[in-house]
Amino acid sequence: MRHLYQCPMRWADLDLLGHVNNVVYVDYLQEARVDMMRSHGPSVRRGEDGSQGEDLAEGVVVVRHEVTYRAPLTFRFRPISIECWVTEIRAASFTMAYEVFDETPDGRVVHLRASTVLTPYVFATERPRRLSPEEKDTLAPFLEEPLPKSPRIEPVAAERTWSPGHYPLHVRFSDVDVYGHVNNVKYFEYFQEARIPLMERLGRDITGDTGFHVVVAQTDVDYRIPILFRLEAYDVHSRITHVGSKSFTISSEIRDGDTVLSRARVVLVFFDPATQHSIEPPAEFRDAILDALAA
């Protein structure tokens, strides 16, 4: 069984190409997940001492996101459809899958597919917990086959220098949820903020109208340690890890000193806004990212 959520769209969701920004999709997935849990999940979980605990709608933390962007989504006044379901139930975690789509006379057009690993969490003690039998029974009717797995993020060697792609990350008070943690969706914004100056540096010496943009095709994020609000900046380090004929990959880490808080792998595709298709990049830009890869 799948849960269907009709997600409203906002003008503020669009980027400069008129597409829904890649970060906003993760907001949509969170809205669909919370709607499913609130509609079907246990309203309250009681602790062993009889005290009220957290429910699955809000009392969970995200361990990993895998997001594949398949077709651009543009603004319209009718909502976008999102189906979500469960692909795995374990003792202390469960995995959800999502499909963002439109039903058209020619069939379903899928804009995005994603999966999320979640674990129940007791925020009062800052510790994960096991799923209760009632919660497993609630999730079981939504259990279906998983989506194809994307490649895992390769760990980064500690001795590697990251200074060329360094970005100081300042957490905003509005980024933090009621539990004092940065919300999982905000990580996508942080990695986006960090790669924009990296891209600007790579294209600094290109002259003339290049006639291309880049769009995100895949984003995988691993959450390791919660990011908290503070005045001091965290560090985001990014580097080019792969270059294809029409795409390239940026791997990033958010760090607090030597401690890795989160890792991401983002695949970007060169895109022609006139034809709405992927293209090969200008030779100058390809040379720049190949140089960055070699470095």
Summary of the structure (lengths in Angstrom):
residues: 295
radius of gyration: 20.1
end to end distance: 48.7
largest distance: 68.4
contacts: 838
relative contact order: 0.14
helix: 23%
strand: 39%
